[in-house]
Amino acid sequence: MQPFRILVVDDHAHAREAIREILSSYENFEIVGEAKSGEEAIEMTDQLMPDLILMDINMPGIGGLEATKVIKEAFPYVKIVIITVSDEITNLFEALKKGAQGYLLKNIQPSAWYEYLQAVALDEIPMSEDLAVRILQELSPKKQADKTENPLSKREQEVLDLVAKGHTNKHISSILNISEYTVKNHLKNILQKLHLENRVQLARYAYEQGWVEK
C-alpha cells in the first residue's frame, strides 16, 4: 500500500518540524513537501499532487482559508485539514465553507494526530464529541434554519443520531450491530441525500433542522 502523501503548510519552521516529527513514526504517512505560505501551498500542490494538505489557518499573505478555497477549486480530490492553535468554532465553520475536510488543533496529543489523519485517509473524517457539543452551543434559536422534511430512512436516522453525537464509524457499527462498511455506506447515502460533504456539516444541519435531540 502506498503511503498517504502529505504537504505541510505553516509559516513557522518549528511548527513544521513538530509535525514532521509526529508523522515520521508512521510508515503509512509521507511528508512530500513543506510550504511557508498560502502562495507556496498552491504552487506546491500543483507540483507534488499530495493526497492531503495540513494547512495552518493564520499566515502572512494568502492565509490558510483562502489558500484552501483556491486549492479545492483547482484540485477537488485533495483533502485539506486546517491546523491551528485556536479552537474558535467560527473558524471551523469558515474552513468547511472553503472546502476543508477537517480541523486539527496543534496542541493535541501526537497519538490523536495519527488517529485523526488515519481516519482522513480512510475517508471517515471523525468529529469529536466535544465538537458536537460546541456545535449545539453555537446554534441559538435565531440561527435555526427553516425546517425541511426529513428524507432519511429509519436506519439512516439512527446513524445520523450517533454521528451528531460524535461517534466514529467503528462505535456506530458496535452500537447498531452492523458492519463498519454498512455504516460508511449509510453515511454516504445520508450526505448525498442532504447535499452535504462531511460529518461536521451533517451534524450542524441535523441540529438546525431538529432531526436529532439536543
N, CA, C and O of each residue as an XYZ file, in Angstrom:
856
protein
N       0.839     -1.200      0.000
C       0.000      0.000      0.000
C       0.873      1.248      0.000
O       1.798      1.365      0.804
N       0.582      2.171     -0.893
C       1.355      3.397     -0.995
C       1.095      4.288      0.220
O      -0.041      4.363      0.688
N       2.123      4.964      0.742
C       1.902      5.871      1.873
C       1.045      7.056      1.471
O       1.024      7.456      0.307
N       0.345      7.609      2.436
C      -0.509      8.776      2.251
C       0.399      9.999      2.171
O       1.098     10.309      3.136
N       0.398     10.697      1.040
C       1.346     11.777      0.771
C       0.818     13.110      1.302
O      -0.287     13.531      0.958
N       1.615     13.768      2.143
C       1.169     14.952      2.871
C       2.034     16.168      2.564
O       3.262     16.082      2.534
N       1.376     17.299      2.339
C       2.041     18.593      2.216
C       1.743     19.393      3.483
O       0.580     19.585      3.838
N       2.782     19.854      4.158
C       2.631     20.630      5.386
C       2.794     22.114      5.070
O       3.779     22.524      4.457
N       1.811     22.918      5.499
C       1.843     24.358      5.210
C       1.758     25.132      6.528
O       0.731     25.109      7.205
N       2.844     25.815      6.881
C       2.887     26.610      8.109
C       4.030     27.603      7.977
O       5.107     27.244      7.501
N       3.812     28.843      8.389
C       4.861     29.844      8.233
C       5.910     29.778      9.340
O       6.903     30.503      9.281
N       5.714     28.924     10.349
C       6.684     28.771     11.427
C       7.477     27.474     11.245
O       6.900     26.390     11.165
N       8.800     27.597     11.180
C       9.655     26.430     10.957
C       9.522     25.408     12.076
O       9.531     24.204     11.818
N       9.400     25.874     13.317
C       9.314     24.933     14.439
C       8.011     24.140     14.395
O       7.968     22.985     14.820
N       6.952     24.757     13.881
C       5.676     24.048     13.754
C       5.776     22.957     12.700
O       5.282     21.847     12.902
N       6.417     23.268     11.570
C       6.595     22.259     10.526
C       7.468     21.116     11.032
O       7.213     19.949     10.737
N       8.499     21.465     11.798
C       9.388     20.434     12.350
C       8.638     19.533     13.324
O       8.850     18.320     13.341
N       7.758     20.123     14.137
C       6.991     19.337     15.109
C       6.059     18.364     14.387
O       5.928     17.211     14.799
N       5.416     18.819     13.321
C       4.527     17.954     12.553
C       5.324     16.828     11.897
O       4.902     15.672     11.898
N       6.481     17.182     11.338
C       7.340     16.179     10.710
C       7.750     15.110     11.725
O       7.783     13.921     11.409
N       8.060     15.550     12.945
C       8.468     14.607     13.990
C       7.325     13.682     14.381
O       7.532     12.486     14.586
N       6.125     14.231     14.484
C       4.956     13.418     14.843
C       4.708     12.335     13.803
O       4.468     11.178     14.148
N       4.766     12.713     12.528
C       4.379     11.782     11.460
C       5.505     10.853     11.027
O       5.253      9.858     10.348
N       6.739     11.160     11.407
C       7.875     10.346     10.971
C       7.828      8.924     11.534
O       8.474      8.024     10.998
N       7.078      8.724     12.595
C       6.992      7.399     13.224
C       6.071      6.449     12.481
O       6.036      5.255     12.780
N       5.328      6.965     11.519
C       4.293      6.156     10.865
C       4.615      5.962      9.388
O       4.700      6.924      8.624
N       4.792      4.708      9.003
C       5.187      4.383      7.631
C       4.100      4.695      6.611
O       4.394      4.895      5.432
N       2.848      4.736      7.055
C       1.772      4.967      6.083
C       1.553      6.447      5.782
O       0.665      6.797      5.005
N       2.375      7.335      6.405
C       2.329      8.756      6.084
C       3.696      9.212      5.580
O       4.728      8.844      6.141
N       3.694     10.011      4.523
C       4.943     10.535      3.969
C       4.791     12.030      3.695
O       3.919     12.435      2.927
N       5.624     12.839      4.313
C       5.623     14.270      4.039
C       6.423     14.508      2.764
O       7.633     14.285      2.727
N       5.739     14.961      1.725
C       6.386     15.132      0.414
C       6.826     16.575      0.178
O       7.550     16.852     -0.778
N       6.395     17.492      1.037
C       6.794     18.879      0.865
C       6.356     19.740      2.024
O       5.474     19.369      2.798
N       6.992     20.910      2.134
C       6.650     21.877      3.170
C       6.568     23.255      2.528
O       7.438     23.643      1.748
N       5.514     23.987      2.865
C       5.326     25.336      2.339
C       5.217     26.325      3.491
O       4.735     25.984      4.571
N       5.667     27.550      3.250
C       5.688     28.571      4.298
C       4.559     29.596      4.149
O       4.411     30.492      4.980
N       3.767     29.456      3.083
C       2.705     30.433      2.845
C       1.605     29.802      1.992
O       1.763     28.718      1.431
N       0.494     30.519      1.919
C      -0.594     30.047      1.066
C      -0.196     30.020     -0.394
O      -0.583     29.116     -1.135
N       0.583     31.019     -0.812
C       1.043     31.075     -2.205
C       1.898     29.848     -2.539
O       1.721     29.221     -3.584
N       2.828     29.516     -1.636
C       3.677     28.335     -1.853
C       2.836     27.066     -1.855
O       3.096     26.148     -2.632
N       1.840     27.013     -0.996
C       0.988     25.831     -0.920
C       0.280     25.566     -2.241
O       0.174     24.422     -2.683
N      -0.203     26.635     -2.866
C      -0.891     26.497     -4.153
C       0.069     25.982     -5.222
O      -0.270     25.080     -5.987
N       1.271     26.560     -5.269
C       2.268     26.142     -6.252
C       2.700     24.689     -6.024
O       2.793     23.907     -6.970
N       2.963     24.338     -4.765
C       3.471     23.003     -4.466
C       2.401     21.919     -4.629
O       2.721     20.761     -4.899
N       1.149     22.294     -4.465
C       0.071     21.337     -4.726
C       0.071     20.952     -6.194
O      -0.095     19.781     -6.536
N       0.256     21.927     -7.051
C       0.310     21.674     -8.488
C       1.519     20.815     -8.850
O       1.429     19.956     -9.728
N       2.640     21.040     -8.183
C       3.871     20.319     -8.490
C       3.885     18.898     -7.915
O       4.316     17.956     -8.581
N       3.409     18.754     -6.670
C       3.568     17.490     -5.933
C       2.324     16.611     -5.928
O       2.431     15.401     -5.729
N       1.153     17.193     -6.141
C      -0.117     16.458     -6.130
C      -0.248     15.595     -4.870
O      -0.360     14.374     -4.973
N      -0.234     16.204     -3.700
C      -0.345     15.427     -2.466
C      -1.750     14.866     -2.275
O      -2.698     15.310     -2.922
N      -1.877     13.887     -1.380
C      -3.191     13.353     -1.024
C      -3.871     14.240      0.005
O      -5.094     14.384      0.013
N      -3.056     14.835      0.877
C      -3.574     15.626      1.990
C      -2.697     16.844      2.234
O      -1.474     16.770      2.114
N      -3.321     17.959      2.574
C      -2.588     19.158      2.977
C      -2.953     19.492      4.414
O      -4.131     19.598      4.754
N      -1.935     19.657      5.261
C      -2.138     20.181      6.607
C      -1.883     21.678      6.520
O      -0.746     22.104      6.320
N      -2.929     22.475      6.668
C      -2.890     23.894      6.344
C      -3.060     24.763      7.589
O      -4.103     24.734      8.241
N      -2.020     25.536      7.909
C      -2.133     26.498      9.002
C      -3.156     27.560      8.614
O      -3.257     27.937      7.447
N      -3.910     28.037      9.597
C      -5.002     28.962      9.271
C      -4.526     30.408      9.174
O      -5.042     31.175      8.361
N      -3.539     30.789     10.003
C      -3.076     32.182     10.038
C      -1.662     32.294      9.479
O      -0.699     31.849     10.103
N      -1.550     32.893      8.297
C      -0.248     33.092      7.665
C      -0.249     34.439      6.950
O      -1.306     34.917      6.538
N       0.938     35.064      6.796
C       1.006     36.321      6.036
C       0.615     36.081      4.576
O       0.722     34.964      4.069
N       0.166     37.128      3.920
C      -0.215     36.991      2.515
C      -1.519     36.234      2.397
O      -2.484     36.524      3.104
N      -1.544     35.261      1.501
C      -2.735     34.431      1.365
C      -2.807     33.494      2.567
O      -1.945     32.631      2.733
N      -3.816     33.656      3.396
C      -3.972     32.826      4.581
C      -4.451     31.428      4.249
O      -4.731     31.109      3.094
N      -4.542     30.605      5.268
C      -4.908     29.215      5.067
C      -6.303     29.012      4.508
O      -6.515     28.114      3.693
N      -7.255     29.826      4.929
C      -8.630     29.661      4.452
C      -8.747     29.991      2.969
O      -9.390     29.262      2.215
N      -8.124     31.092      2.552
C      -8.200     31.474      1.143
C      -7.426     30.491      0.272
O      -7.870     30.146     -0.823
N      -6.265     30.037      0.757
C      -5.488     29.037      0.005
C      -6.280     27.744     -0.140
O      -6.230     27.085     -1.179
N      -7.007     27.392      0.906
C      -7.852     26.195      0.852
C      -8.891     26.317     -0.248
O      -9.104     25.378     -1.015
N      -9.535     27.466     -0.326
C     -10.555     27.687     -1.356
C      -9.963     27.550     -2.754
O     -10.538     26.879     -3.612
N      -8.806     28.189     -2.984
C      -8.164     28.152     -4.305
C      -7.772     26.719     -4.674
O      -8.014     26.267     -5.793
N      -7.167     26.014     -3.721
C      -6.697     24.649     -3.994
C      -7.866     23.708     -4.253
O      -7.805     22.889     -5.170
N      -8.925     23.810     -3.462
C     -10.064     22.903     -3.640
C     -10.765     23.147     -4.977
O     -11.301     22.218     -5.582
N     -10.759     24.383     -5.428
C     -11.368     24.671     -6.738
C     -10.548     24.052     -7.862
O     -11.108     23.561     -8.842
N      -9.218     24.073     -7.725
C      -8.340     23.543     -8.776
C      -8.106     22.039     -8.640
O      -7.971     21.330     -9.637
N      -8.058     21.566     -7.402
C      -7.751     20.154     -7.142
C      -8.755     19.592     -6.119
O      -8.402     19.384     -4.958
N      -9.984     19.350     -6.542
C     -11.025     18.921     -5.587
C     -10.736     17.598     -4.897
O     -11.295     17.317     -3.838
N      -9.856     16.772     -5.494
C      -9.551     15.473     -4.883
C      -8.704     15.609     -3.616
O      -8.715     14.715     -2.769
N      -7.968     16.720     -3.477
C      -7.047     16.885     -2.358
C      -7.822     17.097     -1.062
O      -8.721     17.935     -0.995
N      -7.467     16.335     -0.040
C      -8.063     16.539      1.276
C      -7.257     17.619      2.008
O      -6.027     17.627      1.961
N      -7.958     18.514      2.676
C      -7.286     19.583      3.414
C      -7.789     19.593      4.856
O      -8.992     19.650      5.111
N      -6.844     19.537      5.787
C      -7.157     19.638      7.207
C      -6.509     20.912      7.733
O      -5.295     21.086      7.630
N      -7.312     21.792      8.290
C      -6.809     23.036      8.865
C      -6.158     22.733     10.213
O      -6.732     22.026     11.042
N      -4.952     23.276     10.428
C      -4.276     23.107     11.713
C      -4.104     24.484     12.356
O      -3.718     25.444     11.689
N      -4.391     24.571     13.640
C      -4.370     25.870     14.314
C      -4.279     25.689     15.814
O      -4.548     24.608     16.337
N      -3.897     26.752     16.502
C      -3.889     26.737     17.964
C      -5.222     27.230     18.500
O      -5.480     27.120     19.699
N      -6.069     27.769     17.642
C      -7.357     28.320     18.067
C      -8.463     27.292     17.931
O      -8.546     26.587     16.925
N      -9.323     27.206     18.954
C     -10.474     26.315     18.860
C     -11.764     27.104     18.655
O     -12.843     26.650     19.036
N     -11.649     28.280     18.055
C     -12.809     29.123     17.784
C     -13.704     28.426     16.759
O     -13.273     28.117     15.647
N     -14.950     28.185     17.150
C     -15.855     27.387     16.326
C     -16.169     28.073     14.996
O     -16.408     27.395     13.997
N     -16.170     29.416     14.971
C     -16.452     30.107     13.717
C     -15.359     29.854     12.691
O     -15.636     29.822     11.492
N     -14.114     29.672     13.145
C     -13.033     29.337     12.220
C     -13.281     27.986     11.565
O     -13.020     27.797     10.377
N     -13.790     27.049     12.362
C     -14.088     25.722     11.824
C     -15.145     25.810     10.745
O     -14.974     25.242      9.666
N     -16.225     26.504     11.011
C     -17.300     26.597     10.034
C     -16.824     27.303      8.762
O     -17.213     26.927      7.656
N     -15.991     28.314      8.922
C     -15.467     29.029      7.759
C     -14.559     28.118      6.939
O     -14.587     28.150      5.709
N     -13.754     27.304      7.624
C     -12.873     26.358      6.934
C     -13.682     25.361      6.113
O     -13.310     25.026      4.989
N     -14.783     24.891      6.675
C     -15.628     23.934      5.967
C     -16.269     24.580      4.735
O     -16.412     23.940      3.693
N     -16.646     25.833      4.865
C     -17.219     26.542      3.716
C     -16.215     26.646      2.573
O     -16.587     26.606      1.401
N     -14.934     26.780      2.930
C     -13.890     26.903      1.912
C     -13.532     25.549      1.291
O     -12.807     25.498      0.297
N     -14.033     24.460      1.867
C     -13.790     23.144      1.288
C     -12.941     22.202      2.111
O     -12.685     21.074      1.689
N     -12.492     22.648      3.298
C     -11.657     21.773      4.135
C     -12.452     20.570      4.616
O     -13.663     20.650      4.823
N     -11.751     19.453      4.792
C     -12.387     18.229      5.290
C     -12.346     18.119      6.809
O     -13.122     17.367      7.398
N     -11.445     18.864      7.448
C     -11.311     18.712      8.885
C     -10.569     19.858      9.521
O     -10.182     20.820      8.858
N     -10.376     19.740     10.822
C      -9.852     20.829     11.645
C      -9.109     20.192     12.800
O      -9.698     19.423     13.561
N      -7.828     20.494     12.949
C      -6.987     19.800     13.926
C      -6.233     20.817     14.769
O      -5.559     21.698     14.236
N      -6.349     20.693     16.097
C      -5.645     21.604     16.996
C      -4.206     21.154     17.170
O      -3.934     19.965     17.334
N      -3.288     22.107     17.135
C      -1.869     21.781     17.215
C      -1.464     21.210     18.565
O      -0.468     20.493     18.658
N      -2.217     21.515     19.604
C      -1.790     21.116     20.942
C      -2.346     19.778     21.420
O      -2.189     19.434     22.592
N      -2.994     19.015     20.533
C      -3.477     17.706     20.958
C      -2.338     16.690     20.935
O      -1.286     16.936     20.345
N      -2.559     15.549     21.580
C      -1.532     14.526     21.694
C      -1.141     13.959     20.323
O      -1.991     13.847     19.440
N       0.149     13.598     20.135
C       0.589     13.017     18.855
C      -0.233     11.810     18.430
O      -0.507     11.638     17.242
N      -0.634     10.965     19.389
C      -1.433      9.781     19.048
C      -2.777     10.191     18.454
O      -3.305      9.509     17.576
N      -3.328     11.304     18.933
C      -4.598     11.794     18.401
C      -4.426     12.308     16.973
O      -5.324     12.159     16.145
N      -3.263     12.917     16.685
C      -2.956     13.322     15.311
C      -3.019     12.108     14.387
O      -3.652     12.138     13.332
N      -2.353     11.051     14.810
C      -2.305      9.859     13.956
C      -3.700      9.291     13.728
O      -4.076      8.985     12.597
N      -4.465      9.150     14.811
C      -5.802      8.579     14.691
C      -6.676      9.418     13.763
O      -7.429      8.887     12.947
N      -6.560     10.728     13.904
C      -7.376     11.611     13.078
C      -6.978     11.509     11.607
O      -7.834     11.362     10.735
N      -5.685     11.587     11.340
C      -5.227     11.560      9.950
C      -5.437     10.201      9.311
O      -5.663     10.109      8.105
N      -5.363      9.146     10.108
C      -5.660      7.812      9.593
C      -7.122      7.743      9.167
O      -7.446      7.155      8.135
N      -8.000      8.342      9.962
C      -9.420      8.372      9.611
C      -9.645      9.190      8.343
O     -10.487      8.837      7.518
N      -8.895     10.281      8.186
C      -8.982     11.082      6.969
C      -8.582     10.235      5.758
O      -9.241     10.264      4.719
N      -7.493      9.485      5.911
C      -7.015      8.629      4.822
C      -8.056      7.589      4.426
O      -8.142      7.197      3.262
N      -8.844      7.147      5.402
C      -9.871      6.137      5.161
C     -11.224      6.745      4.825
O     -12.228      6.039      4.737
N     -11.243      8.070      4.638
C     -12.473      8.799      4.303
C     -13.516      8.748      5.402
O     -14.711      8.863      5.129
N     -13.075      8.576      6.647
C     -14.044      8.571      7.741
C     -14.229      9.972      8.313
O     -15.354     10.355      8.637
N     -13.163     10.738      8.445
C     -13.208     12.114      8.953
C     -14.041     12.204     10.228
O     -15.198     12.621     10.172
N     -13.492     11.828     11.356
C     -14.275     11.824     12.586
C     -14.583     13.224     13.101
O     -13.931     14.204     12.742
N     -15.603     13.281     13.959
C     -15.940     14.514     14.657
C     -15.986     14.194     16.139
O     -16.690     13.272     16.550
N     -15.253     14.934     16.941
C     -15.183     14.638     18.359
C     -16.493     14.959     19.062
O     -17.279     15.776     18.583
N     -16.724     14.309     20.205
C     -17.911     14.598     20.994
C     -17.884     16.047     21.480
O     -18.924     16.698     21.580
N     -16.678     16.545     21.782
C     -16.541     17.925     22.225
C     -17.007     18.885     21.140
O     -17.666     19.885     21.425
N     -16.662     18.575     19.897
C     -17.079     19.427     18.791
C     -18.590     19.375     18.617
O     -19.214     20.393     18.318
N     -19.189     18.194     18.801
C     -20.640     18.068     18.703
C     -21.326     18.979     19.716
O     -22.321     19.632     19.402
N     -20.789     19.015     20.928
C     -21.343     19.883     21.976
C     -21.209     21.348     21.584
O     -22.132     22.137     21.788
N     -20.059     21.710     21.022
C     -19.813     23.109     20.653
C     -20.718     23.553     19.509
O     -21.124     24.714     19.448
N     -21.034     22.629     18.606
C     -21.979     22.959     17.537
C     -23.334     23.290     18.140
O     -23.993     24.237     17.712
N     -23.752     22.512     19.133
C     -25.014     22.776     19.814
C     -25.009     24.155     20.467
O     -25.988     24.897     20.378
N     -23.907     24.489     21.118
C     -23.799     25.774     21.799
C     -23.848     26.929     20.807
O     -24.356     28.008     21.115
N     -23.315     26.690     19.618
C     -23.279     27.725     18.587
C     -24.669     28.004     18.032
O     -24.938     29.109     17.560
N     -25.547     27.021     18.083
C     -26.846     27.144     17.435
C     -27.885     27.726     18.384
O     -28.593     26.984     19.065
N     -27.977     29.033     18.430
C     -29.023     29.690     19.206
C     -30.327     29.614     18.426
O     -30.302     29.317     17.232
N     -31.474     29.874     19.068
C     -32.754     29.818     18.340
C     -32.781     30.686     17.094
O     -33.424     30.327     16.107
N     -32.079     31.846     17.122
C     -32.079     32.731     15.969
C     -31.362     32.123     14.772
O     -31.594     32.513     13.627
N     -30.483     31.156     15.055
C     -29.715     30.551     13.969
C     -30.385     29.308     13.402
O     -29.874     28.703     12.460
N     -31.511     28.927     13.963
C     -32.206     27.752     13.474
C     -32.705     27.985     12.048
O     -33.258     29.041     11.744
N     -32.509     27.013     11.196
C     -32.947     27.145      9.805
C     -34.433     26.805      9.684
O     -35.018     26.196     10.580
N     -35.034     27.209      8.555
C     -36.393     26.780      8.272
C     -36.409     25.263      8.143
O     -35.536     24.676      7.503
N     -37.384     24.649      8.743
C     -37.429     23.185      8.784
C     -37.797     22.617      7.413
O     -38.642     23.170      6.710
N     -37.160     21.520      7.046
C     -37.494     20.810      5.821
C     -37.864     19.379      6.175
O     -37.543     18.899      7.262
N     -38.526     18.711      5.271
C     -38.957     17.331      5.518
C     -37.744     16.405      5.578
O     -36.844     16.494      4.743
N     -37.727     15.534      6.553
C     -36.621     14.590      6.731
C     -36.749     13.453      5.719
O     -37.725     12.704      5.760
N     -35.765     13.307      4.796
C     -35.856     12.273      3.757
C     -35.199     10.947      4.147
O     -35.127     10.033      3.325
N     -34.720     10.829      5.383
C     -33.918      9.674      5.774
C     -34.780      8.485      6.199
O     -35.881      8.637      6.730
N     -34.230      7.290      5.941
C     -34.892      6.070      6.416
C     -34.678      5.924      7.922
O     -33.901      6.675      8.512
N     -35.352      4.976      8.537
C     -35.223      4.755      9.973
C     -33.778      4.434     10.343
O     -33.258      4.976     11.319
N     -33.123      3.560      9.577
C     -31.740      3.192      9.871
C     -30.798      4.367      9.646
O     -29.869      4.578     10.427
N     -31.030      5.127      8.590
C     -30.198      6.308      8.341
C     -30.343      7.321      9.473
O     -29.372      7.977      9.851
N     -31.552      7.447     10.014
C     -31.764      8.356     11.133
C     -31.002      7.891     12.366
O     -30.463      8.710     13.110
N     -30.954      6.574     12.587
C     -30.193      6.031     13.716
C     -28.706      6.354     13.565
O     -28.042      6.738     14.528
N     -28.198      6.192     12.348
C     -26.797      6.526     12.080
C     -26.566      8.016     12.303
O     -25.575      8.414     12.913
N     -27.489      8.835     11.804
C     -27.371     10.284     11.957
C     -27.324     10.688     13.431
O     -26.515     11.533     13.814
N     -28.176     10.099     14.252
C     -28.202     10.418     15.683
C     -26.826     10.212     16.314
O     -26.369     11.027     17.115
N     -26.179      9.117     15.944
C     -24.885      8.776     16.541
C     -23.756      9.635     15.969
O     -22.837     10.018     16.693
N     -23.826      9.933     14.681
C     -22.829     10.818     14.070
C     -22.880     12.190     14.733
O     -21.841     12.780     15.030
N     -24.086     12.691     14.964
C     -24.258     14.022     15.552
C     -23.736     14.090     16.982
O     -23.441     15.173     17.487
N     -23.625     12.952     17.626
C     -23.099     12.910     18.991
C     -21.591     12.669     19.005
O     -20.988     12.552     20.073
N     -20.986     12.596     17.828
C     -19.534     12.499     17.742
C     -18.976     11.088     17.693
O     -17.773     10.904     17.880
N     -19.813     10.084     17.448
C     -19.321      8.702     17.402
C     -18.625      8.411     16.069
O     -19.024      8.937     15.030
N     -17.599      7.584     16.102
C     -16.909      7.148     14.886
C     -17.690      6.022     14.223
O     -18.620      5.474     14.814
N     -17.313      5.678     12.997
C     -17.963      4.564     12.307
C     -17.840      3.273     13.096
O     -18.778      2.477     13.149
N     -16.684      3.066     13.707
C     -16.461      1.843     14.489
C     -17.427      1.762     15.666
O     -18.022      0.714     15.917
N     -17.578      2.862     16.378
C     -18.502      2.880     17.512
C     -19.939      2.680     17.054
O     -20.709      1.963     17.694
N     -20.294      3.311     15.950
C     -21.663      3.189     15.425
C     -21.964      1.746     15.036
O     -23.047      1.229     15.309
N     -20.986      1.101     14.392
C     -21.195     -0.296     13.984
C     -21.423     -1.189     15.192
O     -22.226     -2.120     15.141
N     -20.716     -0.905     16.276
C     -20.867     -1.689     17.500
C     -22.228     -1.452     18.145
O     -22.878     -2.397     18.590
N     -22.655     -0.212     18.197
C     -23.925      0.135     18.834
C     -25.106     -0.430     18.054
O     -26.055     -0.948     18.644
N     -25.049     -0.330     16.725
C     -26.166     -0.768     15.884
C     -26.047     -2.224     15.427
O     -26.944     -2.768     14.783
N     -24.892     -2.849     15.786
C     -24.653     -4.249     15.424
C     -24.696     -4.449     13.907
O     -25.327     -5.379     13.405
N     -24.008     -3.551     13.189
C     -23.845     -3.680     11.748
C     -22.365     -3.462     11.431
O     -21.615     -3.001     12.291
N     -21.941     -3.783     10.227
C     -20.523     -3.662      9.881
C     -20.137     -2.201      9.657
O     -20.984     -1.355      9.368
N     -18.834     -1.924      9.797
C     -18.345     -0.572      9.524
C     -18.590     -0.192      8.059
O     -18.871      0.964      7.744
N     -18.477     -1.191      7.169
C     -18.731     -0.957      5.752
C     -20.169     -0.480      5.537
O     -20.420      0.427      4.744
N     -21.109     -1.103      6.256
C     -22.514     -0.710      6.146
C     -22.723      0.700      6.688
O     -23.452      1.500      6.100
N     -22.076      0.997      7.813
C     -22.167      2.348      8.378
C     -21.662      3.374      7.367
O     -22.293      4.406      7.140
N     -20.520      3.073      6.772
C     -19.919      4.007      5.806
C     -20.852      4.253      4.625
O     -20.981      5.386      4.160
N     -21.504      3.198      4.139
C     -22.427      3.351      3.018
C     -23.671      4.147      3.414
O     -24.161      4.972      2.643
N     -24.180      3.889      4.634
C     -25.312      4.676      5.121
C     -24.935      6.155      5.175
O     -25.715      7.019      4.775
N     -23.733      6.433      5.673
C     -23.291      7.817      5.803
C     -23.163      8.476      4.432
O     -23.541      9.634      4.261
N     -22.632      7.743      3.459
C     -22.532      8.281      2.096
C     -23.913      8.627      1.556
O     -24.105      9.679      0.946
N     -24.882      7.728      1.785
C     -26.246      7.967      1.305
C     -26.854      9.201      1.961
O     -27.511     10.011      1.306
N     -26.624      9.330      3.270
C     -27.168     10.474      4.008
C     -26.597     11.781      3.458
O     -27.338     12.731      3.202
N     -25.273     11.824      3.279
C     -24.627     13.036      2.774
C     -25.124     13.385      1.377
O     -25.339     14.557      1.065
N     -25.308     12.367      0.535
C     -25.794     12.611     -0.822
C     -27.221     13.127     -0.815
O     -27.559     14.041     -1.567
N     -28.061     12.543      0.034
C     -29.456     12.981      0.106
C     -29.572     14.434      0.546
O     -30.439     15.171      0.077
N     -28.691     14.832      1.449
C     -28.774     16.177      2.026
C     -27.841     17.176      1.343
O     -27.803     18.351      1.708
N     -27.084     16.695      0.340
C     -26.156     17.549     -0.414
C     -25.131     18.201      0.515
O     -24.858     19.398      0.420
N     -24.572     17.390      1.412
C     -23.554     17.841      2.350
C     -22.264     17.072      2.087
O     -22.273     16.058      1.389
N     -21.137     17.562      2.654
C     -19.838     16.993      2.314
C     -19.175     16.200      3.439
O     -18.350     15.327      3.168
N     -19.517     16.485      4.692
C     -18.800     15.817      5.778
C     -19.634     15.757      7.047
O     -20.742     16.290      7.106
N     -19.080     15.096      8.068
C     -19.809     14.833      9.303
C     -20.138     16.101     10.082
O     -21.198     16.195     10.701
N     -19.233     17.075     10.053
C     -19.478     18.297     10.808
C     -20.637     19.081     10.199
O     -21.518     19.558     10.914
N     -20.631     19.208      8.877
C     -21.752     19.858      8.206
C     -23.048     19.108      8.493
O     -24.091     19.722      8.718
N     -22.976     17.788      8.484
C     -24.150     16.966      8.727
C     -24.705     17.184     10.127
O     -25.910     17.356     10.306
N     -23.821     17.176     11.117
C     -24.259     17.363     12.499
C     -24.924     18.723     12.676
O     -25.984     18.838     13.292
N     -24.289     19.736     12.132
C     -24.853     21.083     12.290
C     -26.222     21.176     11.620
O     -27.160     21.731     12.192
N     -26.333     20.638     10.419
C     -27.603     20.694      9.685
C     -28.692     19.928     10.430
O     -29.829     20.390     10.521
N     -28.341     18.751     10.965
C     -29.322     17.932     11.678
C     -29.845     18.637     12.923
O     -31.036     18.576     13.227
N     -28.950     19.302     13.636
C     -29.382     20.057     14.819
C     -30.236     21.256     14.424
O     -31.227     21.565     15.085
N     -29.851     21.926     13.350
C     -30.633     23.076     12.877
C     -32.056     22.663     12.513
O     -33.019     23.379     12.785
N     -32.163     21.493     11.893
C     -33.466     21.016     11.439
C     -34.284     20.365     12.557
O     -35.469     20.078     12.386
N     -33.632     20.136     13.707
C     -34.343     19.485     14.801
C     -34.525     17.999     14.593
O     -35.442     17.401     15.156
N     -33.649     17.383     13.774
C     -33.771     15.957     13.476
C     -33.093     15.076     14.522
O     -33.301     13.863     14.537
N     -32.286     15.673     15.392
C     -31.651     14.921     16.476
C     -31.901     15.669     17.786
O     -32.069     16.888     17.797
N     -31.923     14.921     18.879
C     -32.206     15.514     20.177
C     -30.993     16.284     20.676
O     -29.855     15.852     20.495
N     -31.240     17.413     21.298
C     -30.154     18.219     21.859
C     -29.835     17.763     23.262
O     -28.945     18.321     23.905
